[in-house]
Amino acid sequence: MNDKVLLSVAPVAATDTDVDPEAVARDVIACARAGAGMVHLHARDRQGRLTPNLDCLRKTLDLIRSEVDIVIEASTGGVSGMTIEERCAPLGLGQVECASLNVGSVNLGKAVYRNPIDEVRWCVEAILKHGKTPEMEVFEIGMIHTALMLDKEFHFKSPLLFSIVLGHEGAAPATPEALVAMRSFIPPGMAWGITHFHRVNNDIMCAAIGLGAKTMRIGFEDSRHIDARTTVNTNLPMVEHFVKLLRAMGKEPMTPTEARAFFNINGG
């Protein structure tokens, strides 16, 4: 599996104000057929606002599942006024297999992304109760330390999966130095991947693959660029672009079946 990388598509930007479940599902289905092995979705209403109401998310997932067998990851995060219980509402959906887990607070631009440790523990317990696989989103080195502390406490399934998130104003910058530093704090035997917010070029993504990243998150939640000169109107061209990039580096996109086995999702 050394030559395989999971492409995760996060298709909806936080700035979108018109979220149509049918359109999102069509985009995700096309991305899955092009090589995306996972989809990352928040529970949003049709105006794009984060919500504990699961109607739009449930409809989107039903449409996706009717066509493709992509791994489905729900977010338990995002800057909002919701309680941790409301943020974890998507964990009750049967289609959801994985969940993002945010283990610390951080400044994201002018917003404060609050994740106090008691709420983090509540979220961990909810993820495990519902049998979902967590993906640790880490914006700073200290969050890696917290995730490892939680692993000792809760004994997550192996391999523990990290997503190194770079590029947010107020958090770790999208530089090679920051990537190498954060990667160095993840112990051997654990898996990690890369999310580059406000990505314009592919430098950090390629550097992460060269350093051994097993996941690569792309999609409108982070950027509409496929390179410094080109933006796209759907997520499909972005997936096609990164599949070609992976193959140019001697890699192949993981299938959903391979991802479930490698990351021990639903018991592998």
C-alpha beads as a LAMMPS data file, in Angstrom:
LAMMPS data file: protein, C-alpha beads

268 atoms
267 bonds

1 atom types
1 bond types

-500.0 500.0 xlo xhi
-500.0 500.0 ylo yhi
-500.0 500.0 zlo zhi

Masses

1 110.0

Atoms # bond

1 1 1 0.000 0.000 0.000
2 1 1 3.071 2.285 -0.097
3 1 1 2.101 3.520 -3.542
4 1 1 -1.498 4.390 -2.593
5 1 1 -2.876 7.733 -1.338
6 1 1 -6.463 8.446 -0.307
7 1 1 -7.938 11.448 -2.126
8 1 1 -10.559 13.066 0.094
9 1 1 -12.834 15.663 -1.485
10 1 1 -14.436 18.406 0.646
11 1 1 -16.832 19.800 -1.958
12 1 1 -18.620 22.693 -0.199
13 1 1 -16.968 25.990 0.700
14 1 1 -17.848 27.700 3.971
15 1 1 -18.705 30.800 1.926
16 1 1 -21.296 29.010 -0.237
17 1 1 -24.785 30.464 0.302
18 1 1 -26.690 28.120 -2.012
19 1 1 -26.186 24.462 -1.064
20 1 1 -28.294 22.145 -3.195
21 1 1 -28.139 18.479 -2.089
22 1 1 -28.705 17.220 -5.636
23 1 1 -25.902 19.370 -7.073
24 1 1 -23.477 18.442 -4.280
25 1 1 -24.278 14.758 -4.738
26 1 1 -23.746 14.937 -8.525
27 1 1 -20.369 16.578 -7.986
28 1 1 -19.306 13.992 -5.394
29 1 1 -20.471 11.068 -7.553
30 1 1 -18.398 12.373 -10.471
31 1 1 -15.402 12.856 -8.152
32 1 1 -15.723 9.298 -6.832
33 1 1 -15.759 7.885 -10.343
34 1 1 -12.641 9.938 -11.137
35 1 1 -10.637 8.614 -8.172
36 1 1 -11.745 10.295 -4.932
37 1 1 -12.009 7.652 -2.219
38 1 1 -13.540 9.774 0.559
39 1 1 -15.936 12.703 0.856
40 1 1 -15.864 15.182 3.757
41 1 1 -19.137 16.982 4.451
42 1 1 -20.586 19.312 7.087
43 1 1 -24.248 19.427 8.020
44 1 1 -25.419 22.627 6.312
45 1 1 -28.793 24.093 5.432
46 1 1 -29.616 25.269 1.919
47 1 1 -28.167 28.710 2.716
48 1 1 -24.830 27.124 3.620
49 1 1 -25.118 27.665 7.367
50 1 1 -23.855 24.989 9.748
51 1 1 -26.807 23.330 11.447
52 1 1 -27.743 20.362 13.646
53 1 1 -30.666 19.744 11.255
54 1 1 -29.621 16.767 9.146
55 1 1 -32.247 16.952 6.380
56 1 1 -29.950 18.328 3.666
57 1 1 -26.998 16.175 4.686
58 1 1 -29.124 13.031 4.839
59 1 1 -30.549 13.687 1.373
60 1 1 -27.072 14.341 -0.030
61 1 1 -25.695 11.126 1.444
62 1 1 -28.641 9.061 0.228
63 1 1 -28.087 10.332 -3.319
64 1 1 -24.341 9.658 -3.146
65 1 1 -24.812 6.165 -1.723
66 1 1 -27.323 5.278 -4.445
67 1 1 -24.574 5.653 -7.060
68 1 1 -21.073 5.178 -5.592
69 1 1 -19.323 3.412 -2.719
70 1 1 -17.190 6.307 -1.469
71 1 1 -16.065 6.520 2.177
72 1 1 -18.232 9.132 3.914
73 1 1 -16.734 11.394 6.560
74 1 1 -18.843 13.871 8.533
75 1 1 -17.400 16.936 10.175
76 1 1 -17.931 17.546 13.875
77 1 1 -16.322 20.973 13.556
78 1 1 -16.546 24.347 11.900
79 1 1 -16.764 27.828 13.397
80 1 1 -20.344 28.289 14.634
81 1 1 -22.408 28.942 17.730
82 1 1 -23.506 25.321 17.975
83 1 1 -22.954 23.223 21.087
84 1 1 -20.710 20.164 20.886
85 1 1 -23.834 17.982 21.020
86 1 1 -25.235 19.791 17.982
87 1 1 -21.911 19.575 16.165
88 1 1 -21.894 15.796 16.669
89 1 1 -25.421 15.256 15.315
90 1 1 -24.172 13.730 12.006
91 1 1 -22.581 10.840 13.925
92 1 1 -26.022 9.259 14.213
93 1 1 -26.366 8.814 10.458
94 1 1 -25.787 5.267 9.284
95 1 1 -24.090 6.333 6.046
96 1 1 -21.336 8.127 7.985
97 1 1 -18.201 6.011 8.476
98 1 1 -15.594 8.546 9.635
99 1 1 -15.620 11.808 11.536
100 1 1 -13.215 14.706 11.738
101 1 1 -12.043 15.310 15.301
102 1 1 -10.727 18.735 16.259
103 1 1 -8.642 18.470 19.400
104 1 1 -7.806 22.074 20.295
105 1 1 -8.749 25.726 19.958
106 1 1 -7.125 27.993 17.404
107 1 1 -7.521 31.376 15.719
108 1 1 -8.835 31.037 12.156
109 1 1 -8.566 34.497 10.655
110 1 1 -10.710 36.778 12.815
111 1 1 -12.672 33.862 14.274
112 1 1 -11.803 31.763 17.310
113 1 1 -12.335 28.053 16.677
114 1 1 -13.238 26.836 20.157
115 1 1 -12.512 23.230 21.125
116 1 1 -12.107 23.082 24.930
117 1 1 -10.757 19.742 26.106
118 1 1 -13.935 18.684 27.936
119 1 1 -15.904 19.158 24.716
120 1 1 -13.211 17.314 22.777
121 1 1 -13.574 14.353 25.147
122 1 1 -17.367 14.464 24.728
123 1 1 -16.883 14.362 20.961
124 1 1 -14.441 11.435 21.210
125 1 1 -16.922 9.463 23.295
126 1 1 -19.694 10.179 20.771
127 1 1 -17.495 9.116 17.836
128 1 1 -16.574 5.851 19.547
129 1 1 -20.144 5.215 20.740
130 1 1 -21.397 5.430 17.156
131 1 1 -18.565 3.258 15.827
132 1 1 -17.020 5.903 13.563
133 1 1 -13.335 6.254 12.715
134 1 1 -11.810 9.589 13.814
135 1 1 -9.502 11.721 11.696
136 1 1 -7.538 14.095 13.926
137 1 1 -7.419 17.575 12.403
138 1 1 -4.325 19.298 13.795
139 1 1 -3.613 22.978 13.178
140 1 1 -0.620 23.278 15.529
141 1 1 2.045 20.994 17.015
142 1 1 0.372 21.114 20.447
143 1 1 -2.712 19.484 18.981
144 1 1 -0.655 16.451 17.973
145 1 1 0.434 16.110 21.595
146 1 1 -3.220 16.346 22.700
147 1 1 -4.276 13.705 20.170
148 1 1 -1.618 11.311 21.440
149 1 1 -2.776 11.964 25.016
150 1 1 -6.351 11.130 23.962
151 1 1 -5.122 7.971 22.255
152 1 1 -3.644 6.759 25.566
153 1 1 -6.940 7.537 27.264
154 1 1 -9.389 6.130 24.707
155 1 1 -7.278 3.533 22.804
156 1 1 -8.282 4.375 19.240
157 1 1 -8.084 1.772 16.520
158 1 1 -4.750 1.572 14.725
159 1 1 -3.517 3.327 12.690
160 1 1 -4.420 6.654 14.272
161 1 1 -5.015 9.103 11.407
162 1 1 -3.912 12.745 11.484
163 1 1 -4.712 15.499 9.010
164 1 1 -2.072 18.215 9.116
165 1 1 -3.935 21.443 8.341
166 1 1 -1.815 24.314 7.046
167 1 1 -2.570 27.759 5.672
168 1 1 -5.173 29.260 7.995
169 1 1 -4.399 32.792 9.151
170 1 1 -3.566 32.489 12.853
171 1 1 -2.528 28.821 12.659
172 1 1 0.429 26.899 11.200
173 1 1 1.531 28.413 7.874
174 1 1 1.656 26.501 4.614
175 1 1 5.439 26.256 4.438
176 1 1 7.804 23.304 4.026
177 1 1 9.272 24.071 7.448
178 1 1 5.888 23.886 9.171
179 1 1 5.008 20.677 7.337
180 1 1 8.273 18.970 8.306
181 1 1 7.991 20.156 11.913
182 1 1 4.452 18.870 12.354
183 1 1 5.223 15.613 10.569
184 1 1 8.143 15.021 12.946
185 1 1 5.799 14.957 15.966
186 1 1 3.648 12.113 14.571
187 1 1 5.037 8.795 15.850
188 1 1 6.033 6.010 13.456
189 1 1 3.219 3.608 12.660
190 1 1 0.545 6.307 12.650
191 1 1 -0.955 7.632 9.430
192 1 1 -1.181 11.256 8.361
193 1 1 -2.356 13.398 5.510
194 1 1 -2.391 16.984 4.293
195 1 1 -4.991 19.741 4.059
196 1 1 -3.795 23.048 2.569
197 1 1 -6.271 25.875 3.144
198 1 1 -6.140 28.749 0.615
199 1 1 -3.994 26.555 -1.632
200 1 1 -2.955 28.255 -4.876
201 1 1 -0.163 26.002 -6.114
202 1 1 0.634 22.332 -5.467
203 1 1 4.004 22.690 -3.717
204 1 1 2.923 21.720 -0.196
205 1 1 0.714 18.886 -1.453
206 1 1 3.594 17.393 -3.442
207 1 1 5.997 17.843 -0.530
208 1 1 3.570 16.010 1.762
209 1 1 3.251 13.091 -0.653
210 1 1 7.036 12.937 -0.882
211 1 1 7.216 12.804 2.924
212 1 1 4.765 9.898 3.104
213 1 1 1.285 11.419 3.425
214 1 1 -1.432 8.776 3.055
215 1 1 -4.323 11.203 2.584
216 1 1 -4.703 14.368 0.539
217 1 1 -7.750 16.583 1.038
218 1 1 -8.854 18.726 -1.868
219 1 1 -12.059 20.521 -2.752
220 1 1 -13.865 23.844 -2.484
221 1 1 -13.822 23.876 1.324
222 1 1 -10.115 24.656 1.064
223 1 1 -9.514 26.084 -2.434
224 1 1 -10.890 26.354 -5.970
225 1 1 -7.397 26.298 -7.503
226 1 1 -5.901 23.389 -9.353
227 1 1 -2.761 25.443 -9.994
228 1 1 -1.623 29.058 -9.722
229 1 1 -3.375 30.059 -12.946
230 1 1 -6.527 27.942 -12.907
231 1 1 -9.672 27.821 -10.778
232 1 1 -12.590 25.487 -11.424
233 1 1 -16.384 25.553 -11.073
234 1 1 -16.866 21.960 -9.917
235 1 1 -14.682 19.635 -7.869
236 1 1 -14.335 17.055 -10.663
237 1 1 -11.487 18.783 -12.568
238 1 1 -9.616 19.164 -9.285
239 1 1 -9.853 15.424 -8.580
240 1 1 -8.762 14.624 -12.136
241 1 1 -5.806 17.006 -11.764
242 1 1 -4.605 15.452 -8.509
243 1 1 -5.019 11.909 -9.788
244 1 1 -2.635 12.850 -12.613
245 1 1 -0.292 14.507 -10.115
246 1 1 -0.232 11.394 -7.920
247 1 1 0.513 9.179 -10.897
248 1 1 3.317 11.507 -11.983
249 1 1 4.823 10.879 -8.535
250 1 1 4.503 7.102 -8.876
251 1 1 1.369 6.843 -6.700
252 1 1 -2.208 5.685 -7.251
253 1 1 -5.440 6.852 -5.601
254 1 1 -6.795 4.448 -2.979
255 1 1 -10.130 2.872 -3.705
256 1 1 -12.765 3.077 -0.961
257 1 1 -12.290 -0.630 -0.270
258 1 1 -8.535 -0.158 0.098
259 1 1 -9.067 2.856 2.350
260 1 1 -11.419 0.960 4.646
261 1 1 -8.863 -1.827 4.977
262 1 1 -5.822 0.428 5.449
263 1 1 -7.397 2.829 7.962
264 1 1 -9.455 0.127 9.726
265 1 1 -12.756 1.815 8.876
266 1 1 -15.760 -0.299 9.892
267 1 1 -13.308 -2.954 10.986
268 1 1 -11.519 -2.843 7.627

Bonds

1 1 1 2
2 1 2 3
3 1 3 4
4 1 4 5
5 1 5 6
6 1 6 7
7 1 7 8
8 1 8 9
9 1 9 10
10 1 10 11
11 1 11 12
12 1 12 13
13 1 13 14
14 1 14 15
15 1 15 16
16 1 16 17
17 1 17 18
18 1 18 19
19 1 19 20
20 1 20 21
21 1 21 22
22 1 22 23
23 1 23 24
24 1 24 25
25 1 25 26
26 1 26 27
27 1 27 28
28 1 28 29
29 1 29 30
30 1 30 31
31 1 31 32
32 1 32 33
33 1 33 34
34 1 34 35
35 1 35 36
36 1 36 37
37 1 37 38
38 1 38 39
39 1 39 40
40 1 40 41
41 1 41 42
42 1 42 43
43 1 43 44
44 1 44 45
45 1 45 46
46 1 46 47
47 1 47 48
48 1 48 49
49 1 49 50
50 1 50 51
51 1 51 52
52 1 52 53
53 1 53 54
54 1 54 55
55 1 55 56
56 1 56 57
57 1 57 58
58 1 58 59
59 1 59 60
60 1 60 61
61 1 61 62
62 1 62 63
63 1 63 64
64 1 64 65
65 1 65 66
66 1 66 67
67 1 67 68
68 1 68 69
69 1 69 70
70 1 70 71
71 1 71 72
72 1 72 73
73 1 73 74
74 1 74 75
75 1 75 76
76 1 76 77
77 1 77 78
78 1 78 79
79 1 79 80
80 1 80 81
81 1 81 82
82 1 82 83
83 1 83 84
84 1 84 85
85 1 85 86
86 1 86 87
87 1 87 88
88 1 88 89
89 1 89 90
90 1 90 91
91 1 91 92
92 1 92 93
93 1 93 94
94 1 94 95
95 1 95 96
96 1 96 97
97 1 97 98
98 1 98 99
99 1 99 100
100 1 100 101
101 1 101 102
102 1 102 103
103 1 103 104
104 1 104 105
105 1 105 106
106 1 106 107
107 1 107 108
108 1 108 109
109 1 109 110
110 1 110 111
111 1 111 112
112 1 112 113
113 1 113 114
114 1 114 115
115 1 115 116
116 1 116 117
117 1 117 118
118 1 118 119
119 1 119 120
120 1 120 121
121 1 121 122
122 1 122 123
123 1 123 124
124 1 124 125
125 1 125 126
126 1 126 127
127 1 127 128
128 1 128 129
129 1 129 130
130 1 130 131
131 1 131 132
132 1 132 133
133 1 133 134
134 1 134 135
135 1 135 136
136 1 136 137
137 1 137 138
138 1 138 139
139 1 139 140
140 1 140 141
141 1 141 142
142 1 142 143
143 1 143 144
144 1 144 145
145 1 145 146
146 1 146 147
147 1 147 148
148 1 148 149
149 1 149 150
150 1 150 151
151 1 151 152
152 1 152 153
153 1 153 154
154 1 154 155
155 1 155 156
156 1 156 157
157 1 157 158
158 1 158 159
159 1 159 160
160 1 160 161
161 1 161 162
162 1 162 163
163 1 163 164
164 1 164 165
165 1 165 166
166 1 166 167
167 1 167 168
168 1 168 169
169 1 169 170
170 1 170 171
171 1 171 172
172 1 172 173
173 1 173 174
174 1 174 175
175 1 175 176
176 1 176 177
177 1 177 178
178 1 178 179
179 1 179 180
180 1 180 181
181 1 181 182
182 1 182 183
183 1 183 184
184 1 184 185
185 1 185 186
186 1 186 187
187 1 187 188
188 1 188 189
189 1 189 190
190 1 190 191
191 1 191 192
192 1 192 193
193 1 193 194
194 1 194 195
195 1 195 196
196 1 196 197
197 1 197 198
198 1 198 199
199 1 199 200
200 1 200 201
201 1 201 202
202 1 202 203
203 1 203 204
204 1 204 205
205 1 205 206
206 1 206 207
207 1 207 208
208 1 208 209
209 1 209 210
210 1 210 211
211 1 211 212
212 1 212 213
213 1 213 214
214 1 214 215
215 1 215 216
216 1 216 217
217 1 217 218
218 1 218 219
219 1 219 220
220 1 220 221
221 1 221 222
222 1 222 223
223 1 223 224
224 1 224 225
225 1 225 226
226 1 226 227
227 1 227 228
228 1 228 229
229 1 229 230
230 1 230 231
231 1 231 232
232 1 232 233
233 1 233 234
234 1 234 235
235 1 235 236
236 1 236 237
237 1 237 238
238 1 238 239
239 1 239 240
240 1 240 241
241 1 241 242
242 1 242 243
243 1 243 244
244 1 244 245
245 1 245 246
246 1 246 247
247 1 247 248
248 1 248 249
249 1 249 250
250 1 250 251
251 1 251 252
252 1 252 253
253 1 253 254
254 1 254 255
255 1 255 256
256 1 256 257
257 1 257 258
258 1 258 259
259 1 259 260
260 1 260 261
261 1 261 262
262 1 262 263
263 1 263 264
264 1 264 265
265 1 265 266
266 1 266 267
267 1 267 268
